[in-house]
Amino acid sequence: MDKKHELLERYFGYSSFREGQEQVVDAILSGRDAFAIMPTGGGKSLCFQLPALMLPGLTVVISPLISLMKDQVMALRAMGIQAAFINSSLTTEEYRAVCAGLRDKMYRLLYVAPERLELEGFLSVLSGIDISLVAVDEAHCISQWGQDFRPSYLKIPDFISRLRVRPPVAAFTATATEKVRSDVERLLSLRSPLRVTTGFDRPNLYFEVIHPDNKFEALLKLLSPRRQKSGIIYCSTRKTVETLCEKLVLQGFPATRYHAGLEDSERRQNQEDFIYDRRTVMVATNAFGMGIDKSNVGYVIHYNMPKTLEEYYQEAGRAGRDGERADCVLLYNLNDVRIARILISNSNENPELSDEERRELIARDYERLERMIGYCEARTCYRGYILEYFGQPHGDTCHSCGNCSVPYSRREATREAQMVLSCMVRVHERLGYYVGQGLITRILLGSRDKRIRQLGLEDLSTYGLMRGQDKAFLRLLFAGLEDQGYIVKSSEHGAVSLTSAAKDVLFRGKRVEIPVRDPSLLEPKAPKKPVPAPMDPEDMDDDFNELLSALKMLRMRFARAEGVPLYIVFTNATLTELARRRPETMEELQSIPGIGSVKAQRFGQELISVIRAHRKNP
Ligand code: ADP
């Protein structure tokens, strides 16, 4: 076995590399720059952590978030690898201790926040130290085109040029758009890097979009069968986070909350409660998550639609890092579109932008929003839609998303289409302008809302024409009419207008069919195709479950004793493998993925005795 594989086995407990990892490791070890684009959970960290063990000097990892550094350093130490971090959360004493450790060459890896790189004090500490690799994590933060632009990332090249010898530089990101990619290479001044892009697919994630009339009820239906799991619920505003979290707690869910408006101490506490599984439901804005490494997140539910598919995939991708099946569900309604439009028109107000730049940015944001809406309204494979967006080839069906598990069938809807179109004509005649889909829907359903009264639309002949009809059906009808070219939606203000083709339906009775899907889709169906980290059905017997529970109890005890989260001790996937393969020797134990020699030594004997005890008393 070569050195690389030996260390992979010894420290990380893995017998093979994942796609792309070995090439990146080899490039770095040969002194070449590297740029790896891998999805969340793809295994980017190992690409720099393994070379860090083999290179003579220190590996400096630049990472944007305090929580991420802490988590990774904790995980490395649990594997027996010496690592430290420096960021604003350290006390003066802790900082000094790390500096002393650096001088004594104690660490293989040092994680730092980008802001540190400008501080003279820090630079002088590093000046006497041999640096063998600079790894830039979340490298997309350097691009103004990305979602997470961090101006201090722009200082990284300065920092590198001040090092005595320029070490290889390796950049990592999960963001795949072309613009961001070229920014990363250019702004970091990578020197003919090895480029590795692995597939963006996450086969163990199940995608679903639900169009509920009542989001809270839909959420409760999703959460109740998932009480045993840990998950994140993303909301678009702080206010929604607060009210939703409160309502969930009242319903008996162990929920906590996170958004940028909370005090630092509360944020930290809530995040820890979630990471340590003291509270298993995290209700948060998008401020939560970048760098959250918690591997046992079983679902990510979006209570509101994000503004872009990049954001969505990044957030949803926080589910299922342990390779187990996890659900990504988006609860969508037209109000989300309205809020997203408001957010876009209020953003880009930076006074340094010229009018033209502002127009360009807004146009870009609307374009991305349209693609996001397209996802929510897609009637073909959700996974395919996402992969298409990231420029990756894919099949027609994935067998493991809402649309593929329960495909659409067609239904005749000519009469209903005529009602919708004629209502649009009437409203236009009355007001002199077109309005949005939401208002037309409410008129047709005979809603008594304020806007309808203010505009005096209750006496239209089409008012209440479709009373009693399902809102979800109307949504499909609008989408169908748009797909078939009878109506068009303005991307800027959402008004819906008729095209000349609509006359064929209105006056010549042209048949309209729309695709419909079984509306009782709240519970995602089990995927037909097996997902990775599989479990044989025959293993799912009582014996297996008993042993698994015993191992979980043991893990809880280890985690408490070491003061680390459960998943840092062992992931669920590792426990499942243990319960399935029942190793009884140290050697067998180390063949389980996720158990390297340090973990085997630390926890092995007790694991083996639990496994043996379980055998003796079946
Ligand atoms: P990323 O940073 O790309 O989001 P991570 O580095 O956190 O992903 O890795 C995700 C998960 O995959 C972790 O639990 C990690 O231990 C696991 N992993 C990484 N490399 C391998 C491998 N070669 N074999 C098995 N599991 C791996």
Boltz pocket constraint, residues with backbone or C-beta under 6 A from the ligand:
constraints:
  - pocket:
      binder: B
      contacts: [[A, 14], [A, 15], [A, 16], [A, 17], [A, 18], [A, 21], [A, 38], [A, 39], [A, 40], [A, 41], [A, 42], [A, 43], [A, 44], [A, 45], [A, 46], [A, 293], [A, 295], [A, 321], [A, 322], [A, 571], [A, 593]]
      max_distance: 6.0
